[in-house]
Amino acid sequence: MGAEVIGPAATSADAERLIAEQVPDVAIVDYNLRGGELASGLIDKLNELAVRVVLISGYATLPVPPEKVAAVLQKPMVEEELLAALRAMP
């Protein structure tokens, strides 16, 4: 799709270091990060920077307010679903 990938990042701190260097257009974020960390704070930071978030989650109910994410994909994620979600973004 012509995207430049600037990750991966296993923790919020890792992700924040990456976005300090280059703010992405879209972030694909698994809600459960390394060491049991949840991505709520990272999603808030991405929202502050106007970065669209594709949330990957295994939770039956959305773990964040729906207005904070551009798309939600359930685990196990299917590549075609991810590509479709990315194509649907403005």
Secondary structure, DSSP 4 states (H G I P E B T S, - for coil): --PPP----SSHHHHHHHHHH---SEEEEESB-GGG-BSHHHHHHHHHTT-EEEEEE--SS-SS-GGG-SEEEESSP-HHHHHHHHHT--
